[in-house]
Amino acid sequence: MALEADVVIVGAGNAAMCAALSAREHGASVIVLERAPMEERGGNTAYTAGAMRVAYRGIEDLLTLMPDLSEEERARTDFGTYDQAQFFDDMARVTEYRTDPDLAELLVARSLETMAWMRAQGIRFQPIYGRQAFKVGGRFRFWGGLTVEAWGGGRELVDAEFRIAEARGVRIFYDARALALVHDDAGVHGVVARIGGRTQPVKAKAVILAAGGFQANAEWRTRYLGPGWDLAKVRGTRFNTGDGIRMALEIGAMAWGNWSGCHAVGWDRNAPPFGDRDIGDGFQKHSYPFGIMVNAEGRRFVDEGADFRNYTYAKYGRVILNQPQQFAWQVFDKKVLHLLRDEYRIRQVSKVSADRLEALAAKLDGVNAARFLETVRDYNAAVRQDVPFDPNVKDGRSTQGLEIDKSNWANTIDTPPFEAYAVTCGITFTFGGLKIDTQAQVQDVDGRSIPGLFAAGELVGGLFYFNYPGGTGLMAGSVFGRIAGASAARAVAGS
């Protein structure tokens, strides 16, 4: 007997599960097809730290998301504000003003209410003390517009969403790879899927595609991102190979967005080819604004302090991939070691240390040691000493006269012990995907809505170009997943 539901969702990460909860809330029966086995469920979400960028006017807004904040936590924390205008400006600025204004406005305007909706579903949130706040004058101060994360990180987020969805009657099938959309001139009526090794139709009145980008597909990466991208490590799931995008394109959906762009970061040089769920985001190395990065030639190649890491980390992976032999070393001295994020302290880390720079240079595998020492000497001489260092703001403590100057947080590297960390490129997700409207309905190549077909999450194109504000991926998945679920349920009710 064929499987059948009002709404079938392809994928099972945060966007997919928000869509499932939303569709159920609006009265639709729901089937979720998860390509991975149960032990690897949750898509890329399960590999994230769970940060979510949200527009808020102050502590009162945040208390709607985190009502269990203690009085002591409130007293010792300056959460600041991050209003809708700031969020929208960040989306525009980091994408070089190419982000789809309608989708970006929807993302920003619905961010707080969507997280409040998730809270009402049973999802918990907490402040990102460990990665987004420094203690100054006895108070934690947040920076970079990123304040809130899912309780327990991305893995707990999707686990909670699965528990809630199953309790509400959502049927979830594992080892279930969607192969093709069932469609005719009237629209989409389900999918053909291979479930447990058996190919079968899954009937539906609406389908929501939320199966991620194509970052785990080495052939597609090379085809669309360019030469060398087959060498990148994949930060997350091995199952995001572009199935959802491919199925939609095969029935005439419009390709949209930055197909040659992606979210890619500095990732441990010796990390495995795909993500490790037990380590999650631990292979990332995002404290580079407080040190320098050098390539195999021993040269700096980027302005490490161009902006808060929230606004640069997602594009610097590409820069590292373009270096000789696709690696770099991040170098720090004692003055800033206490500022390094927790991921620098995991057991599985490619690290060297020394009490003399000459000894450190000898340990930097693959690096021209003599040139490295010259680079550090020239860098130290160029650091402005008249500007105080402040990790909470873009402090203007810069270098002067170098081929690539550092704009902020420039400290001399002269106080032992010295530490260095080897990184390569880790790809998170791809930016190109499908065109949707503000109801999350997929558009065809003629600019018309495809009846019965909706999309959310990484496979939506048009939001991100070149770069990405940290924490926006999960937020976009939540906002458009919720919209897609509601839109699909309404389409079912009207059919």
N, C-alpha and C positions, 0 to 999 in steps of 0.2 A: 504494500500500500504506500502510495507516494506521501512524502511529508508535505504539510501544507500549513500556512499561517497567514494572517493578514499582512504582516510585515516580516520580511527576511532581511537580516543584517549580515553583511559579509565583513568579517573582522571582529576582534574582541578586545581592543584596547580601550582607553578612556573615552574616545569619541564614540566608538561603537556602543559601549555600555551606557553612556549618557543617552544615546539615541534609543536604546532598548528601554530604559527607564521612562523616558519621555513618551514613547509610543504606548507603553503599558498604561501610563498615567492618563492618556487620552483614549483608552478603551480598546486598543488593538491587541490582538494576539501576536506574539513575537517568537521567531526562531533566530538564534545567533549561530553562525557558522564560523568556528575557530579552526583555522588551518593547522595550528600547532597541537601537539598532544597536551593533555591537561597540565602536566608538570612544566610546560613552557608557555602557558596561556598568558594573555594580556598584552600582546604586541610590544611595541617600543615602550609603552607606559611603564611596564614592569621593570625597565632598566633605568628609569629616570630617578632623580632625587625628589621629584614631586613639586618643584616650585611652580607657582601660578601667579602671573602678573595680573593685577586687578586694580582698577581705578577706585580710589577711596578718598574721602574728604578729611579723615582723621580717625581717631581712636574709636569713635562711636560706630562708624561704618565697620571697622575691623571687629568690633565686639559682636556684630551680628553673625560673623563667621567664626569667631573664637570666643564664645561667651564664657568659657571656663578659664580665661586669663585671670590670674590672681591679682589682688591689689598690689602685692609686692612686685609682680612682673610689670604691671602698668606703671608703677612708680619709678622703676629703674630703667625704663625703655622710652626712647624718643622715636615713635613710629613715623613722625612727620606726616606729610600728605603726598598724594600722587593722584591728581585729579584727571578727569577725562581728557582735558586739553593737553596735559603732559603726556599721557599715554598715546593719544593720537599723534602728537608731534614726534614722539619717539618712533612710532611706526613709520611715519613719513620720512624722518631723517635717516634712519638706518637702512631703509630700502631705497634711498636716493629718490624719494617722492614717486615711486612707481607702484606702491601698494594700491590695490583696488579701493577707492575711497568709500564706496558703499559697504563693502565687506569689512573694511577696517573700522568704520564708524559703528557698525553693528557689533563687532567684537568688543570695542571699547565701551559702548553704551550698555551692553548686556553683561559685562564682566562681573560686576558686583552682584546683580540679581541672579545670575547663573550660579555663582558660588553659594549664595544664600539658598537657592533651590537645591543644590547638592547637599548642603548642610541639612536641609529639611528631609532629604532622602535618607540621611544617616551617615553621610561622609563627614569626617572630622578634619579640622585644619589646625595649624600651629605656626608661630613665628619662626622665621629662618634664622635663628640666632647664630648657628654654627658657621654660616657661609655669607651672610648678608649684613652683619652688624659688627662693629668694633666698639669696645668699651672705652669711652672717653669721659674723664671726670666722674667716674662712678656710674655712668649711665650708658646703656647700649644705644647706639645710634645707627639706624638703618640708612642705606645708601642705594642709589641706582634704581629706585622705583620698584624694588622687588622685596616683598615683606612676608608673604604667606606661602606655606607649602602644605601639601597633604600630609596628614598624620601618618608617620611610618614610611613616608616616601612613596614613589610610584608603585612599588609592588603591593604595599598595603592598600593603596588607593584602588587598584583594579581588583584585588581580592575582596575588598569591601563591596565594590560594585557588583561583583559576581554573586556574593552572598545575598545582597538586597534583590538583585534581579531574579535569582532563583526562587527566593521567598515570594516573589510577586508573580510567579508563573511563567517566566521567560524560559524557554527550552534552549539549552546550549548543547551543541554537538561539537566534539573535538575530533581531530584528525579529519577535518571536513574542509576540503579545498574546493572553492567555487571555481568552475572552469569556464562557464559562459552564461550570458544572460538569455533568458527566454523572452522573446519579444516579437511583436508584429507591428502593423501600422497603427494599432491602437495603443501601443506602449509596451512596458515591461511587465511580465507576468510571473516572474520567478527566476530561478537559476538552475543550471545543471551543475551538480557538485559530486565530487568523489568523497564519500564518507566511509571511513574504515576500509578503504580499498574498493568500494563498490560505487559505480557511477549511477546516479539517479537524479530525477528532477525534484526540485523543491518548489512547490507552487506558492505564489504570493500575489497579493493585490498591489504591493509596493515593495521595492528593494532599496535598501540603503547601503551604499558602498562606503566602508570605513576600514579598508584593509592596508592602510599605510602607503608610503611611497615606494620607490624602486631601489632604495639604497643597498639592499642585500643582493641585487642582481648585478654581478660584475660586468656582464655584457652590456646591459643598459647603461650602467655608470660610464663605461668607456664610450658608448655611442653618443650619449647626451651631454655628459659633463666634460669629456675630453680625454686625451691620452694621459696615462698615468693613474687614472682613478680606479683602475682594476687593482692597484696596489694598496688602496686605502683599507684600513681596518673598519669593521662595522661595529658601532657602539652597542647596538641593540639586537633585536631578534633576527634570526636567519630566514624568517618566513616572509618578510616584506620585500617581495620581488616584483611588485607592480601588477599583480593579478587584477586588482580592482580597476586600475587605469586601463589596462589592456582590454578587459571585457567591455568597458564603456566605449572606448575608441572603436572597437569592432562593430558597434551598432550605430556609429556616427556621432558620438559625443565630441565636443570641441576640446582640443588640447589647449591649455591655458597656463600662463604664468612663466616663471623663470626656469625653463627646462635645463639650462646649463648651470643652474645654481643649486646650492645645497647648504645645509647646516653642517659644518665640519669643524672639529676642535682639535686642540692639542691633546693627544691620547698617549698613554704609556707605550713606549717603543716596543716593548716585549709583551704587550697584551695579546690575548688570543684573537683569531680572525673575526669572531663574532662576540657579542656581549656575554658576560658571565652574570647570571641572575644573582648569585650570592655576593658578588662584589658591586654589582649595579654601576653607579656612576664613579666608583672609586678610581678607575683608571684615568679619569680626566685630570688635568693639571692646570688650574685656573688662577694661580697666584702670580703669574708672570708680570703683572704691572709693578710688582715690588722688586723685581730683579732685571736681568737681561736675558735675551735668547740669542744663542750663536749657532751657526750652521757648521757643516763639515769643514768649511774653510776657516773657521774660527772667527767669523765676522757676524756682527749684528745685521739683521735684515728687515726689521720691523720696528715701529714705534710702540714699545711695550706699554707706554703710558698714554696712548692717544685718547683713551676714554675709560670709564669704568669697564671692568671685564664683561659686564652684562651686555655691552654694546659692541664688543670686539671679538669675544671668544668664538662666536659661531662662524666668523670669516677667517680666523687665523689658521684653522686647520688646512684650508686650501693653500695658504701662504707657506706653511711648513711642507706640504706635499710637493711644492714647486722648488724646494731647496735640493741641493745635491744629495742624492741617496735618500731623500724623503725623510729626514730627521732633523732634530735640533736638540740642544741642551738648554735648560733653564738654570740660571746660576744665581745664587743668593749668598749673602753673608749673614753673620750673627745678628746684625741690627734688625733684620726683618724676619728671622726664622719663626718668631712667635706669631707672625701674621699669616703664615702658610695655612691653607685650608686643610681640613681633616684628611683629604684624599692623599696628601703627601706623607701620611703616617701609616698607610696600609702596609701589610707585610709584602704584598706582591708589587713592589715598586722598583723601577730601574734608577737607582740612586748611587752617587759616589760622594765622598766627603774627604776633606783634608784640612790641615791646619796652615798650609802654605799654598798660595796660588799656583806655584810651580808644580807642587805635588798634585793639586787638583787637575791642572792642565794635562798631566801625564795619564790621568784616569779617564779623561773624556774620550771614550771609544769613538774612533773615526774622525776626530777633530785635529786640525792643524794646531799643535800646541803652541808653537812660537807666535803664530798669528793671533791666537786667542789671548795670549798675554799682552800683545800689543793692543788688542781691542780693549781689554780691561784698563790698561794704562791710559789710553786716549779717552776712554769713557770717564774714568775717575777725574781726569784733569778738566773735563768739560762740564761737570756737575756744578750747578749754581749752589753756592753755600749760603746765600743771603735770603733764601726762601725756606720757611719751616716746612717740614714734612708732616702731612696730615692724610692718613689713609681714607678718611671719611668723605673727603671732597676732592675735586680736581684742584690740587694745591698749587699748580704752576711751578713746582720745583722741577726744573727742566735741565737739559744740557744745552750748550751753545757751541756751535762751530763744527759739529760732526756731520758726516754725510747723511746719516739718519739720526736726527735729534730725538730725544725722549721728552715728551711734553709735560708729564706729571710724574710724581713719586720717584724721582731720580735720586738714588742714594749711592754714594761711593761703595765699591766692593773692595773693602780693605780690612775688615775685622773678622778674624777667624772665630769659630770654624766656618769653612765654606762648604756649601752643599750644591749639588747639581743633579738635575733630573732629566732623563732622556725621553723625548716625546716624538711621536709621529702624527699622522693625520688619522683621526677617527671620524667617520661620517655618521651623522645622526639621522637626518632625513633629507629627502630631495624636495625642491621647491616647485617643480613643474607638476601639473596634474590636470584636473578637470575643471571646467568652468561651471559655476553654480550661480543661481540668483540669490536674493536675500531670503528666500524660503528654503534654501539648500537644495533646490531642484536642479538637476544636471541639464545643461544646455547642449543643443546639438550644433553641428557646424554651420547651420543656417541661422543660429541665434534664437531658436525656439526651444521651449522646455520639452524634455522627453517625459511623457506621461509615465508615472509610476516609478521614476528613478531619482534618487536623492543621494547626496554624498556629504561626508564630513571627515575632518581629520587631515592627516598629512597629504592625502591624495587630492585635496582641493588646491587648485592653482590660483595665483593672483594675490595672495596675501604677502608673501615674502619674496624679496628680490635682493640678491647679493649678500644680505645679512639678516639679522634676526634679533629682536630684543629678548633677552633671557626670560624664560617663564611664559612666553606667549604661545608656545605649541600646545601645552596642556590646556591653556585657557581657550584657545581657538577650538580645540577638539571638544571641549565642554559646551561652549556656546553654540557651535554649529551642529554638534551632535544632538543637543536638546531641540534645536530648531528642526533638524531633519526628522527626528522622531515624531514631533508634533505635526509637521507637514505631511509626513507619510500617513499618520493616523487619520488626519483630515481627508486626505485623498481616498483612503479606504472607506471612510464614512460616506463620502460623496459618490462612490462608484456604484 
